[in-house]
Amino acid sequence: MKTQVKALVVGGGAVGTSIAYHLARAGWDDVMLLERDELTSGSTWHAAGLLPLFNMSYATTHIHKYSVDFYKTLEEETGLNAGFAVVGNLRMAQTKERMDEYMLYASTAETCDVPFEWLTPEQIKERWPLIRTDDLEGAIYHTEDGYINPADVTMAMAKGARQRGVMIERKWQADGFHWTGEAWEVTCTKMVEKGGNLVPSDEQIVITAEHVVTASGNHVQRTAKMLGIKLPAIPVEHQFIVMDQDPALVEYRKNGGGEHPVVRDADAQSYVREERGGWILGVYEKNAPAVFEYGVPDSFRADLFQLDLERIEAQYMAMIHRVPSCEESGLKDDFNGPICYTPDGNPLVGPAPGLRNMWLAEGFSFGITAAGGTGYYLAQMMVEGEAEIDMASLDPKRYGQGWMTTEFAARKNEEAYDHVYILHHPDEERPACRPLRTAPAYDRQKARGAQFGWVNGWERPNYFGPLDAPDSFDHDSRSFRRGDWWQYAVEEAKAIREGVGLIDATAFTKHLVKGPGAEAFLDWFTTNKLPKVGRINLTYALTDHGTTRTEYTIVRLKDDEFYLVSAGAWTDYDADYLRKAIEDKEPEFGRIDCQDVTTQWGVFAIAGPKSREVLNTVIKDAEPETALSNKRFPWLSARQIELGMCPVNAIRVAYTGELGWELHHPMEMQNYLFDLLEKAGEPHGMKLVGARAQNWLRQEKSYRAFGTELGRDATPLEADLPRFVDMSKDFHGKAAMEEIGVRSKCVTLLIDGPKDADPWGREALLHDGKKVGRLTSGGYSVAFGKSIGMGYLPPDLAEVGTKVKVRMFRELYDAEVVQDSPYDPKNEAIRKDG
């Protein structure tokens, strides 16, 4: 057995074998896979093998599509039939709202080139007469997917991997990981059978690997503990039953009827597919418990839990309603096994937090569907340095090491499980484990009608509704169109455009970077010129491939001290990249200290034409009437000021595009400052403003947002931000960025959309009947009285005045490319003097 390899993959399920296969296919000829038991002995063996293309995530949709396409090629390559039954996937809707969900999903499918069809109830009944359709609104039908044998596809990938030189070793368990500074030393123990259990033997070896990938499935908590990190991947019980033959189904097939597609009755939280003349029923019910929170017992191998039929009784009865002929079919077999989940249902794929050359592929609730694509895109990240799609939404660091706990993961994963078939509204806010992270002013804002959203664990106001809501208003209602909250967001946006508003931006990520090497490092690390002391700039850190890794606002506090502000949703993601870069460059540039100060500083953003008037009443200065003037406090500068008794690091910048300041203050003084500002703002009609209105306002200014317009699949030049890229200096990723050129370009569009809806930022853009791009953001513009969006188009279609179409709810609506910053393009409002 070899003890030194380029890459070691730990885990022999579908995901692990796919990763090993794709690493070899990508050119790495020294890859080994370890499995503690037998291949497929984890969740793979009891998976139902469905391959649903339906997914709201752009990255996950690409992953699933690759898998479906890839699995169809395996038999030709390996000679092994993976058991892929391409029967399609019929996803039915009992309500108009469910059809709205499918139409929104179809936007993602269209942008990812996933084929689908729309079917009426009559068309469903005509094709598959055993299905009851009288209470359906319709369905979306994927023709290219279906189901596969999980063990067979895993073995086919394993054979393909072996053919490409991968070494697969069974009955070896990884028991320790040690980073030498250049490679990983992995202590491995030979596992042996003893009394029906699998137990460690005395035989151990150490394998040295340049890269390690963990795909440990249900054993992920054990893996995390060995690595000294926390991962929110914990299994949840999943049940499905196999029924005896249905005589009506047998007769239907005997008379030439084609195999039914996988039938998904989302409103009944279940799926059904044929199985040898009978049916398999799988469910996503409420109250399915998390298991193995602290690790899998040694006695648990390819085992199952006891079936809990009472828990799935409603779904069983719903199946009889949907396929009445199955009522007399008996129960043939049952499965209740662990399937790993994460709080948002998407897997954890990418570099491990804080570790070098340690890659994670954990938390797969749809592991068979995702295995092929995960192997493909993760291999790209490892071999080439970046994947062709932005994988940030799946990055393991989206859940912070500083606040994520086992209890949080277990409860949120149970919620994610029972939400599989819940309507996935784009304004969805799931309630489990909330509130968790709250800034001091949380209770005050809640008392004033704040309706909160969840950002990296933080509670952040989405909008402020009425305290005594009329019966017609429900803060918990959600919609695929303009929800009840829309009218309040409109008023908040108008308040900032016409008067003054106060926004809680405490969730911003904040880092302090200082030391003798700080200036040289940041000059290399970011694209823009560094600001002078007391000034700020907007800048970008790039990936090795020249695409956008992070957006920063940099405030220069001293010659060698810098305050970096970045997106609140990405604290650990940004921190990890920043610290690893510092570690690499410190020997060259000199000592650099980096501190995450996110929880030390609260932030209020005050903005609007009257914002200076509000602050003038509370600022403590020898000449308060001029303290905030353009002369003493110009745009894009920073000053330490005093508001009442609160010391504030004030930055003259506003994400809304109006006159305004960000007020960074000691967290422990937040309530004092909130009360002070609220009282000062009352005579000026100051309104509390949430994130949804702010999102609309920033689109009126064409301000790009990280995670939407900005990401690892586009460069700052493609985002049309050359003013923040100093081509006269050398910076990380510059050559790669130049080599890419401009493949597509970020634009702002005004949209004549439906009267009751705005785009959400995932819709396809069409020109002359062909898909040419996609929206990345969407919303409503109070300045123009119509929908607005941002997105990407080919450079030749990115010119001002170009007319395209946006698809919303299956219809095409007119959209026009407008100049950047269509609202106040000369920045006169934000530069207003006083």
N, C-alpha and C positions, 0 to 999 in steps of 0.2 A: 504493500500500500504506500503510495507516494506521500511524502511529508512536506513538500514544498510546492506551492501552486501559485498561479496568478490570481485566481479567484476561487473562493470556497462558498458554495451555496448550502445553507443549512435548512433542510426541510424538503421532503420528497413528495409533496402533494402536487396538484396541478400547477400551482403558481411557481413552486421551486423548480420543477422540471422545465417549465417554459423559460424561466430565467436562464438556467444552465444552457438550454438549447440555443437561445438567442445570443447569449454571450459568445458561444462557439461560432454561431453563424456570422456574428459581427467581426470575427477574426481573432478572438482570443483562443489560443490553442492549448491552454494549460488550465482547464477548469475542472473542479471536482464538486460533486454533490454528495452530501451526507444525509442519511435518513436514519432516525433512531430506531425505527421498526421496519415495516415494509412500505414500499411505495404505495401511496393512496390510503394508508392506514388511518389518516386523520379524518377531517371532515369530508375529504374528497370521496371516500368510499360510500357514504350515505347521502351525498348530495343528489338532488333530483335531476340535475344535469340540464336545466333549462338555460336558454341563451337569449335572454331578453335584450333587445337593442334599446328599448325605452329607457331613457335616463335624462334628467334635467341638466346634468353637468356636462359642459363642453368637453373637458378632458376625458371624463369617464365614457362619454359616448364614443369618442375616438378609440378608446381602449376596447370597448365592447365590439365595435365594428371591425377593428383589426382581428380580434379573436374569431369572429364568425367567418370572416374571409379566410383566415389562416387555417382554421380547422378543416376546411374543405380541400386543402392541398396536402394534408398529412399522409393520406393513403398512397398517393402517387410517389411521395418521397420515401416513405418507410415500409410500404407494403402492408401496413396494419390498418384495418378499418376502425375508425374511431367511433363508429356507431352514430354518425350525425344524421338525424332525420330532419331534413329541411322541410318542415310542414308549415312553417309560418307561425305567427303569433297574433292572435285576435284579442284585442283589448277593448272590452265593451264598456259602454257608459249607460247608466240608468237615469242620469240627470243631465240637464243642459250645462250645469256647472262642470260636471266631469268632462263633457265635450270641450268646454273652454280650456280645461287643463290639457287635454290632448292637443288642442290647437296651439297652445303655447309651447308644449313639448315639440310639436312638429316644426317649430322655428329652429330649435336646436338640431333636430334631425336633418332639416334641409341644409343648414350651414355645414353639417358634417357629411353630407351626401349619403345619408341613410334612407333607403327607399321605403315608402309606405303608401297605403291606399286608404281612402275613406269609404266606409260601407254603411248603408242604411239598414235598419232592422229587416226590411224585406229582402235585401241582398244576402244578409247573414242567413236567414231562414231558407232561402233558395239554395245556398251552397251546403248548409249543414242543418238539415231538417230536424235533427234531434235536439237542437238548442231552442229553448223558449225565448222569443224575442218581443212579445207583445208589450213588455214594459221597458224596452230599451229606447234610447235616443239615437244610438248609432255606435260605431266602433272605428278604431284605427287599426289597420292590419299591416303587419310587417311580413313581407313575403319571403325574406331571405334567412330568417332564423328558425328556431325550432327547439330541438333538444338533442342531447348527445350522451353517450355513456361515459361518465366521469373517469372510471378506471381505464377504459379503452383509450380515451384521448390522452390521459396521463402517460400510459405505456407507450403510445405512439410518439409523444414528445420525448420520452426517455430514450426510445430507440433512435430517434433522430439525433438526439444529443450524443449518444454513444457513437453513432456513425460519424459525427463531427469531432470525435476525440475526447468527449467528456467522460470522466471517470465517475461512476456512480457506486457509492459504498453504502450498503444497508447495515443495520444493527450497530451503528456508531452514533453515539450521542455527544453533542457539544456540551462540555461541562465548565468551560471557562474561556474568557477572552482577555488577552493582554496585548496592549499596543506598545511596541518597542520604540516607536518614533519613526520607524520605516515600514513596518509590517505588523500584521496580527499573528500572535501565537495562540492557537486555539487548542485547548486541551480536550481530547476526545476519548471517550470510554466505550469499550466494546460492551454491547448489551446482549444478554443471554436469556433464554427461556428458563423459568423456574416456577413450577406449580401453576402454569397457565399465565403467569405474569412475566413481564419483561423487566429484568433487573440488571444493574451495572455489574460487570465483572471486575477482576483485578487488572485487566489488561488496559493500558492507557498509552496513547501516543500524543505528540504535539505536532500539529500541522501549521506550518508557516504560510500565510497567505497575504499577498499584497492588498487584496480586496476581500471583504466578507459581505455576503448578502444573507439576511435572515428572512426566511419564509416559513416561520415555525407554527403558523396556524393557531390552534387552540393553546399551544404552549408559549404564546407570546409573553405572558406575564413572567414566566421563568426566564425567558430571553432578556426581557427588559431589566430584571433584577441583576442578572449577570453583567449587563452592560452599564449598570448604574444610572439608568434613565427611567423615565416614566412614559408609558404609552397607554392611550385610552382605548385599547383593543381588548375586549372581553367577550367571550362567547355568550350567546343566548340560546335557550332551547327552541328548536324549530321542529314542528310536527308535520308529517304528511302520512296519508294512508293509501294503501293499495286495495282496490275493491275487486271482487270476483267479476266474472264475465257478465256483461249487460246483453241479454238476448237481442234487444233492439239494435244495439251497436254491432253485434255479430252479424245480424241479418243485413244491416245497412252496408257493411263492408263486403259481405258475400254477394250483394247485388251490384257491386261495382262502385260503391261510394268511396271517395278518397279519404285518407286519414285526416282526422280533425286536426286543426292547428292547436297549439297550446292556447287554451281558452282562459282568459283572465277576466274575472268578474270583480273589478277593482272595488266596486261599491259593496261587495260581499266579502272583501278581504281574502280572496282565495284564487287559486289557479287550478285548472284541470287539464289533464292530457290523457290520451289513450295509453293503455298498457295491456297488450295481448287480449283484446276483446273486452277488457274492463277499463276502469278509470283510476288514475292517481289524483287525489285531492290534496293540495298543499295549502296551508293557511298562514296568515300573519295576524294572529289574534292578539287581544289585549291580555295583559298579565302573564306573558311568557317570561320566566325568570332568567336573569343572568346567572351564569355558572362559572366555576373555576376562576373566581376573582383573584385568587392568590396562587394559582397554579393548578395544573392537572394532576390528580392523584396518580401515583405510580401504578396502581392497579387498573387504571382506565386505559384501555387500548382501543380497539375497534368496537367500542361498546356503545350502548344506547341507554336512554332513560326510559322510565315507565311512561306509557302513553297516558295523557290526561284528556279523555274524550269529552268531559264536561266543559273543558276550556274551549273546545272547538265545536261545540254542539250547534251554535248559530251558523257557523260556516258550513257545517255538514248539511243542515237543513236548507241553506241557500243553494247548495249544489243540487239537491233534489229538485228544488224549484227551477233551477236553470236547465238541468238535464233530467226531466221527469222520468225517463226510462230507467234511470239508475236506482230508483227507489228500492227495488227488490234485490239489488245486488248486495251480497254479503261482504263482510270485511275479510280480506285475504291476508294482509300484512300491514304492519304499522312501523313507523320510524319516528323517533323523537331523539334527535341528536344535537350536539353543540355546533353552532355556526358563529364565527367571530363577527363582531360588529364594532363600529365606531360611533361616536355621538352624532355625526351627520350622515352615517351610512356609507361614506366613501372610504376607500382604503387608505392606508398610510404608506406612501411610496416615495422614496427618495433618501437623501443622506440623513443619518442619525444625528440628533442634536448633540453638538459638542464633540463629536468623534470624527476621526479621519478615516476615509476609505471604508466606512461601515455603512452599509446600505440596508434599508428596511423595505420589506414588502409584506405588510401585516394588515390584519383587520379586514379581511375580504368576506363580506356577506354574500356576494355573488361571485365566488371564487372561480367557478368553472367559466363563467362568461368573461371574467376579467383576466384570466390567466394568460392567454395568448398575448393580448395587448400589453399587459404589464411587463412581460418578458421583453417584448419588442422595444417599448419606450424606455424601460429602465436600462436595458443594454445600451441604448443610445446615450443615456446620461452617463453611464460608466465608461464607455469606450470613446465616445466622441466629445464628452464634456457637457452636452446639453441635448435634450430631446427636441424633435421638430415641432412639438406642440408645447404650450405652457403647462407644466406639471405642478405649478405652485399650489393649486387648489387641493392637491393630494399630498402635499408635503407634510411629513410627520410633525413638523414644528408649528403647525397651525394651532396646536393645543400647548399652552405654556407649561414648561417644567416647574415654574414657580407656584402655580395654583391648581393644576390638574391633579386629582386624587383618584384612588380606586373607587371610592363611593360615587364620585361624580361620574366616572366612566360607566360603572355598572348601571346606574339609574338612567343615564342618558342613552345608553345602548339599548336598554329595554324600551325606552321611548322610540328610538330609531326603528326598532323592530316593529312595534305596533303602528308605526307611521308609514310603513312601506306602501300601503294602499290608501292612506289618508290623502285627501286632496292636497296637492303640493302647491299652495298659493305662493306667488312670488313675494307677497308681503307676510308670509308665514312667520310666526314667532312661537316656537315650541316652549312649553312652560316648565318642563322638568328641571330640577336643580337651580331654580331661579327664585329670588335674586341670589347671586353668589358674590360677584365683585361689584361693590358699590362705592362710588365717590361720596364724600360727606354730604353733598347737597342732594343726594338721591331722595331722601324723605321730603325735603322741601319741594322738589320738583314734582314728586308724585302727588303731593297735596295740592298742587296747582294744575293737575290734570295730565301730567306726563304719561305717555304710553311708551313703554321702553322696548328697545331692541337689544339684541345680544351681540356683542362684538368682543371676541377674544376673552369671553367670560365677563366682561364689563356690561353693566346696564347703562344704555345710552338712550336718551329720549329720541323717539322717532317723530313724534308730534305731540302737541298739547291739545287735548279735547276738553269738552265741557265737564265740569265737576258734577253737575246734576244733568246727566244726559237724558234727553227725551226718550220716550219708549221706542221711537223709531231708530235710535242710534245704539249700536252695540260695538264697544271697543274691541271685543273679541272676534267680531266678524271679519272675514277675509274675502278677497275677491280677485278674480283674474282681470277685472276691469277697474274702474275707479271705485275704490272702496269708500266706506263711510268717512274714513280719515281724510280723504282727498280735499274736501272743502276746507279743513283746518290747515292743511299744508299750504293751500293757496293763500290763505290769509296771512300765514307766517311769512311766506315768500314776499308778499306785497309789503308787509311791515318792514322788511329789510330794504326793499327797493325804494320805499317812500318815506320811511321813518327811522326806526331803530329796532334791532332785535338782539337777543342774547342767546348764544349757543353754548352748550356744554361740550367741550372738545377734550375732556380729561383723558379719554382713552388713547389719545395720540401716543405713539412710541417716542421715547426721549432717551438719547444717549449723550453722555459727556465724554469727549475725547480730548485729551490734553497730554502735554509732555514735550520734550525736545524734538521728538520725531513726528509730532502730530501734523504740523503744517505740510511737510514733505509727503507724508503718507496720504493725507486727504487730497492733496493736489494730484497724486497718482491714482487714487482710488475713485475719484469722481470726475465728471466730464466738464464742469464749468470752472471758471476762475473762482478762486477762493475769495470771499468777501474781506474787506478791511475790518478792523476792529470797530464794533458798533454797527456793522452792516450785516445784511443777510443775502443769500442767493438761493435759487432753486437749482438742484443739480441731480445727477443720476450716477449710480454705481452700475457697472455693466457686468454681464457674465463673461466668461472666457470667449464666448462666441459673439460678443458684441451686442447682445440684446439687453434689454432693461431688466436689471436684477432688483433695484430698489430706487425709490425716489426720496430725496432728502431736501428739507429746508435746513440750511446751515447758518447758524448765528455765530459770528466770531466774537467771543467774549474778551479774549486777550490775544496777544501774538501767538501763544501756543495753547490756547484753550478754545474749544469749539463745542457748541450745543447743537445736536442733530435731532431733527424732528421728522418722523416718518409715520406711515399709516398705522392706525391703532390695531388693526386686525392682524398685524404681522410682526409683533414684538420679538418673539423668539426666532422667527425666520430671519429678520434683519440682524438681530444680535449675533446669531451664529455665524452669518456670512461676514459681518464686520470683524468679529473677534478672530476668526480664522485668517482673514486677510492681514490683520495686525500682526498676528503671530508669525506669518510668513515674511512680512516686510520689516519687522522691528530690527533685525540684525543689520539691515541696510540703512534704515532711516534714523534709528535711535529709539530710546525708550518712549513708549506710547501707553498711556493709561486709558482704559475704556470702562465706563460704568453705565449700567442701565439705571436711569433715574426716573423711569416712567411713573412709579408709584409715589415718588417724592413731590411731584409737581402736578397740581391740577391746572386746567386750562379753561377759561371762558373766552369765547370769541364774541366781541361786540361789533356790530356792523350796521351800516345804514347812514343816510345823510345827517342824522341827528346824533350819531355816536359820539362825536367830539363834544357836543353840548352836554351829554350825560356825564362823560368823564371829567369835564371841566369843573363840575360841581363837587367832586370828591377828591380830585388830585391835590396833593400837598406839595406846593412848590412856591418859591419866592415870587414867581410871576405866573400864577396858575392860568391866566387868560392866554398866555403864549406857550405854555409848556408843551402843548400838543400841536403846535403850528408846523407848517411845512419847513420853516426855517430851523426850528429847534428839534423837530421830530419828523424828518422827511420819510416819504414812502420807502419801503424796503430797508428800514433801519430798525435798530433795537436799542432800548434804553431801560435802565433800572429806574422805576418810578415808585411813588408811594400813593396808594389809594386809601384814604383814611389811615388806619393803622396797619395796613397790609402791604408789605414789600412785594413788588410785582416786576418780573422781567417782561416788559411789554415789547411786542413785535408789531410793527406797522405793516400788516399784511392781512388780507381777508379772502378766504376761499370762496366768498360769495361775489367778489368783484365790486363791492361797495367800499366807501370809506370805512375803515375799521382797524381794530387792533386785536391781536391775541394776547391775553393776559395770563401769563404763566405765573402761578402763585404757589406758595407752600401749601401742601395738601391739608395740613392741619388748620389752615386759616380759611378754608374754602367757604364754610358757612357764613363766617363774618363777611367775606367779600360778596357773597351772593346777596345777603341782606342789604349791604351797602349799595350795590348796583341796582337792586330791585327798587329800593326807595328813591334813588337818584333818577331812575328811568321812568318812574310813574308819571311825573308831570309831562313827559315827552311821549307818553303812550307806548313805552318800550314793551315789546312782546317777547315771550319766551319762544324759541324756535327749535325745531327738531331736525334730525338728519335728513328726512325726506325732502323737506323744502330746501335745505342746503344743497342736496344733490341736484335738484332742478336748477338752482341758481348757478352752481358751478358749471353746468352745461351751457347756460346762456353766455358764459365767459370762455367756453371751450377749454376749461381747466381739465386736463387729463387726470384720471384716478388710477392708482396702482391696483392691479387686480381686475381692471376692466380694459381701459385703453392701454395701460402700461403693463408689460409683462415680458416673459422670457421668450416670446415668439415674435417680438418686434423690437427694432432699435429705436433710440430717441429720434433719429432722423426720419424713420418711418412714422413715428408718432407726430411728425412735423414740428419738432422742437429744436431746430438748429440754433436758436438764440441761447439755449442752455448748454451748448456743446462748444467748447473752445478748441477749435481744430489747430490752434497754434502751439498747443502743448501736447505732451505725451501722457496718455492715461490708459489705465487698464482696459483692454478690450477694444481700443481704438482701431487697430489694424483690421481686426475681424469685422468691426462695424462698417468700416469703409468697403471691405470686400463684399459684404452683403448688398450694399447699395440700398435702393428704395424699391422694394418689391410691391408694397402697397402703402397707402397713405391714410392717416387719420383725418377725418373730416367731421364737421358739425352739420346737421341737417335739420331744417324745419319741416314738419310733417303735417299734412292735412289728413289726419287719421279719423277713426270713428269718433262719434260724439261722446261715447261713454267709456272710452279707454285711451290709454297712452302706451307706448312701447315700453318694455321692461329691459331692453338692452340685449336681446338674444335673437332678434328677428333678422331674416334674410333680406338682402338688398338685391334688387333685380334691375336689369337694363336691357331693353329690347327682348324681354321675355326670358333672359338668362340670369342665373344667380351670379352676381359679380362681387358680393361682399356681405358683410354682416354688421349689425349694430352691436356695440359693446356696452352702451348706456342708453337710457331712455327716460322720458318723463314729460312734464308739462312746463311750458314757459309762460310765466305771468306777464312777461314783457311783450310777448308776441301773441298771446292768446291762442296758442295752438301747441300741439305736441312738439317735442324736441328730442334729438338723439345724437349720439356720437358713434362713430364706427370706422371701418376700414373699407376703402375702395381701391381699385387699380389706379396708378398715378394719372393715367389719361382720363379717368372719370372723376378725379378729385378736384377738378377746377370749379371755382365759384360759378354758380348758375346751372351746373349739371343737374338734370332732372332724372331721378330714379324712382323705383317703386319699393315700398316696404310691405311685406306680407304680415297681416295681422288678422287673426280669426278667419283664415283661409281666403281673405280678400286682399287685393292689392290697393295700396293708397299712395298718393303722390307725395314725393319728398324732393327737396331741393338742397343742394350743397350751398351753404352760405359762408361768408367770410368768417375767419376765426374771430372769436369774441364778437358774435353778432350784437350783443348788448354792450354798448359803450366801447366800441373798438379802440378808441384813443385813450382809454383809461382816465377820462376826465373825472369821473365820480370818485375813483379810488385815490386820486391825487388831490382831491378838493382841499383847499387851504382854509384856514380859519384862525 
